[in-house]
Amino acid sequence: MGEFQLESIHSFVICNERFGNSDLVRHFMILVLKPNTSEESPEYKQLCAYLTNLPSIATRVHTEVGAEQTLTELYLIGNTKALLVEDMLGLPCVDRVVRISEEYRVLGRHQNDDRPAFFDYNGVRFGQDTLNIFAGLCAVDTIENVEIMMKALQAHNLVCTRMGAYKPRTSPYAFQGHGKACLPYVFDLAGKYDIKVIAMEITHESHIEQIREALFHTGSPTGVMLQIGTRNIQNFELMKMAGRQQDFPVLVKRGSGITLDESLNAAEYLASEGNRKVVFGLRGMRTNLGDPHRNLVDFAHVPVVKRLTRMPVCIDPSHAVGTRVDSADGLSDIMHVTAQGIIAGANMVLADFHPTPSKALVDGPQSMLIRELPHFLEDIHIARQAYEKRVALAAQYQVAQ
């Protein structure tokens, strides 16, 4: 690409923190190129030459390679206020132009921004209009329990699960997970039972490489969605490392003691480093105001995150409630808050199950029984239908007005 200037969007974030709301910082533009544009084409080189000569503008290239087409976006960073959208649309290869002057520059939802609010991974679509259920073990304990769980998932046509290999714990003496030792049999069993995506928390950059190596040595029978938990959402070096790799999508959980804005900006670290396959997770806020639940349930923020960003939104009812108890109506608190999140438009559910919760090494009190899985799924189906009816009703009234 010759002298075409490439700079990290992260440097732009630092500039934002240093200089506040100056014109240089607030203005940002994205050029969406025509599908399958080749960087070797004369048109692309002509575009690059033009952008190189723009004063005070740095450019970052982001490419998404899909099954059917490759999409390229050019991020123009700097004082883009003087650049006219009409002029930029006339440049070679440019299909669309998005002008950004808001927070969450890469993951955000902006005016006249029709970039997709979904991504595909290992045959599964994750978007703001889909719903995926990740039921599984909060922490892998035995190979027998892993197989029992995955067999139950296959019986109910589920292709996603959660399996914790690395577990950050409050106490240094608590079970920390089996780590890389359990990865081979977890991946082998996932392949045996047609599980396509496993949500797996990481706490250190070395875990990414361990997961990659274990997948390679087992023949890549499944896929992994990296999970960054509430304790690590402001571990920015870990966030940047997870963002620099694009092999795995990332589920990032909201920080339990920070604002929603701070958590969304933390997620932006991933995208600023190149990985836009990000799911945002709500798991409750840490405050005694939520008692007797483990956390104050924050699932009312599902539509807020979908309005502010293009990320699919995950809810984690198990960690929000923290206990497997039934209400007076016979429904468990976990099912109640799950339904609340689904009716609000959640796109993913992360739920703890275990064959014998009393023997679970992590979070046994909040883990549902395997036999409760069909009830849980049927209840989710009812809530999803209610959400879809509400959306249709809203569309009906908008047309009428």
N, C-alpha and C positions, 0 to 999 in steps of 0.2 A: 504493500500500500504506500510505498515511497515515504514521503515526509508527513503523511496523515497523522495527526496528533491523537494519541490515546492516553487518557488519564483516568484514574480511578474515581468513581463517583464518591468514594469515601472521602477524598480530599475536599470535595464540594461540601460534604456534611460538616467537616471540620471548619471550613470557611464559614458556614452558616452559624456555627456555635461561636466563632470568634468575632464576626462582624455584625451579627444580628440581622435586621431586616433591610439591608441596603439593597439598591436596585440590582447590584451585581449578584447578590445572593438569591433574591426572590424570583428571578426569571430563569426559566429552564424550558427547553423545548425538545420534543422527541420527533424524529423523522422515521416513520414506518415505511420501509421500502417494499417494493412490489415482491410478491412471493417468488422464491427461488432466484433472487438476484445473486449473481456470482461476483465475488470480489475481483475476479480476473476480467470481468467484462469492461469494455471501453466506457460504458455509461457510468459504472460504479467508480472507475478511476477519475472520470471527469467530475463526478460529484465530490469525491474526496479532495480533489485539487481545489475546487471552489471553497469547500469548508475550511481548508487549511489557511486560506487567505482572509478569513473573517477575523477582525481584530477582537482580542480579549475573549475568544471562544475556544474552549477545550472540548474535545469530542471523544465519546466512549462508544464502542461498538458492542452490541449484544446480539447474539445469534441463537435462535431456537431451531434445532433440527428435529422435525417431526417425521411421522411415518410416511406422509405423502408430500410434504413440502417443507422448505426451509424459510424461516422468517427472520429478517434482520432489522434491528432498530438502531438508530444512531441518536445518542443522547448529546445534545448541545448544552454545554454547561458554561454559564457566564452571563454577560449582559445581552440577552436575546430579545430584550424589549423592542429594539429597533428593527428586528427581523419581521417582515410581514408574512403571514401565513400564506397568502396568495403567491408571493414570490417563491417561497420554499416549495410549494406544491408544483411549481413549474420546473423544478430541478430534475435532472435525470434520475430515474429509478424510484422517485418518491411517490408513494401511494397515498399516505395520509400524514397529517401534521397535528401533533397534540401540544398545545401550549400549557405549561404548568406553572402555577404560582402559589401552590398550596404545599402543605406538609405531605410526607410519604410520597416522594416524587416518583419513585419507580412502581411501588405497589399501590399507590393511591388511585382513587377514581376522580377524574378531572373533567372539566367542561369539554363537551364534544369529544370525549374519550371513549371510543368503541373498541379498544383493545380487549381481548378475551379475558373473562373472569373465570378461567378454568385451565387445567393442564392435564395431560394424559401421562400415566406412568404404568408400565408393565401390564398394559391392557385394561387398566382401571382409570376412569375419568374422575377427577376431583374438581368441582366447580361450585359456583354459588347457586346452581340450580340442581345439584345432585345430592344424594344422601348415601353415605357409606358407613357401615357399622363395623367397628373394631372391638369385638369382644374377645377377651383373652386373659392371660395370667399377668398380673401386675409385675410379678417377678418369677422367672423360671426357677423351679425347685427340683423337679425330677423329670426324667425323660418320659416316664409313664403318664404324668399329669399333662405334659405337653401333648402327647398323642391323644389322650382322652379329650382334651379341649379341641384339638384340630379336627378330630373325627366328628365331634358334635357340630362344629361349624360347617363342615362339608354336608352333614345331614340336613342342614337348614339353608343350603345354597349360599353360604357366606364365603367370600374370597379374601377377606381382610381380618387381621387379628392384631393384638398387642402381645408382646413377649419381652419382658424386661430382663436383659442380661447384665446391665450395669445399673446399680441402684444407689443413688446418693441418699444417705440417711442422716437424720438429726444426730443420732448417737454413733460414735466411732466404733462401738462394740456390736452394733446391729448388723444383720446380714446385708452385705453389700452387692449381692448378686454373684453368679458364677463366672461372669465375664466371658472372655473369648472361648473358654472351655466348653460352653454349652452351644456355641453358634453352629458347629457342624450338624449336631443332631436336630436342632431346631429347624435349620434350613432343609435338611433331608426330609423331615416329617412334613414340612410345609409343601414340598414338592409332591410327596405321597398323597396328600389330601387336597391338592389343588388350591393352596393358599397363595395368592398372588402378591400381597403386600403385608409386611409386618412392621408395625410401629415399634421402634426400639430406641429407648433413651440413650444418649451419649453424654458423658461428662468431661471428656478429654479428647483432643484431636486425634490421639492414637487409636481411639475406638473406631474412627471412620476407616482407617486402614485395616484394622482387624476384621471389621465387617466385610470390607471389600475382598480381603484375602480369603475369608471363609466362604464367601459366595463363589469365588473363583474355584476353589478346591472342591466344592460340592457340585460344581457344574451349573451354578446360578439357577437353582430350581425355583426361586422365588425372588421377590424384591423387598427392599427395606425403605421405610420412611423414617429418617432420623428424627428423633424427638429431643428437643431442648427444653428441659423442665423449668419450673418457676424459679428455682434457685439459681439457674445459670443464664436467665434471659438477659442479664446485664453483664455477663462475662463476654465482653465484646470481642476479645481475641478468639474465643470459641465460636462466636457467631460469625466472625469474618472467615474463619477456617471452613465452617459449614457452608458459607456462601460461595467460597472459591471453587468448591467441587460441585459438579453438576450431575454426578451419577445418581444421587439420591435426592428426592424431595425432602422437605423439612417441615415438621410440625413444631411450632414454637408456642409454648404456653405462656399465657399472661403472667406477669410477675404478681405474686400474691400481696405485696405491700407497696406497689407503685401504681401510678395513674394509668389509665388506658392509653393516653397519649404517649407516655414513656414506653409502654410495652409495644405500641405500634411503631415507634421510632426504632426500637430495638430490632423488630422484625425487618425494618428497612435496611439494617446492616447486611442482612443476607442478600437482599436484592441488589444492594449497591456494589456487592462483590461479584455479582453475576448470576446467582441462583434465584430465579423468580418462582420456582415451584415451591411455594410456601403456603402452609395452612396455619391459621391463627386459632389457638385453643383457649377457651374460657374454662376455668377450673375452680372458680370461687375466690373470694377475697378473704385474706386473713384478718379477722376481727371478731371479738367476742359478741358483737351484735348479731352474729349468725348463729349463736348457740341456740339449740343443742346440736346443730349441724357442725361439721368440721370447719366449714368456711361459709361465708355469706355468699349465697348463690348469685352469680352475676350474669345469668343468661338473658336478661333484658338487653344486654349489649350486643346480642347476636345481630339484630338489624342495624345497629350503629356501625359495627365493624364492616358490614356489607355495604353500607352507604358511603363510608369514608375510604374504603379500599376495594380492590378486586380479589382479595383473598377469600377462599372458602373458609367457613368458620366451623370449628370443632367444639363440642361441649364434652366435658368430663364430669358426669354426674357422680361417679364413684368418689372422686377426691373432693367434690364440693360437699356432698352429704356426709361421707365418712363412716356410715354405719348402715347395716342392713336391718331396718326396722319397718314395720307396717303401720300405716295410718289407720284411723278408725274405720275407713271405708274398705279396708282390705288391700289397698294398693300400697306398695312400699314407697318411702320417701324418694328413693332413687328413681323409681318409675315416674313419680309425680314431676320431679324436676327435669327428667329427660323429656317428658311430654311438653313441658313449658318451653324448653329449648327448641324442640322440633317444631312446635306451633309458631315459634318466632322465626323459623327459617334456617335452623342449623343444617349444616351440610355433612357433618361427620359426628359420630358418637364414639367415644373411647370409654369402655366399660370393663370393670374388673369382674372376672368369673374365676371359680376354682372348684375342682371336684370335691374337696374337703376344706372349706374355708377355715375351720378351726385348726388345721395343720399347716396353713399357708405361712410362709416365712416372712411375707410382707403384706400388710394391709388386709389380713384375713377378715376382720370385722366388717369391712365394706364390700367384700367380694360376694357376688351373687352365686347361687348354686347352679350347676349345669342344668338341672331339671327346670330351672326358672327361665332358661333361654327362650323357649318358644313363647311363653307369656310375654316376656320382655319385647320380643320382636313383633308380636301381634299388637301390643300396645303402641309401639312406635309407628306401626302401619296406620293405626287409627289417627294418631296425632299428625302424621304426614298428610293424610287425606284432609284433615281439618285445615292444615296450612294451605294446601292447594286450593281448597274451596274458598278460603279467605282471599287468596291472591286473585282468583277468578272474579270474586265479588267486587274487589277493589277496581279491577280492570273494567268491569261492567259499569260502575258508577263514574269512572273517569271518562268513558265514552259518552255517557249520558250528559255529562257536564260540558 
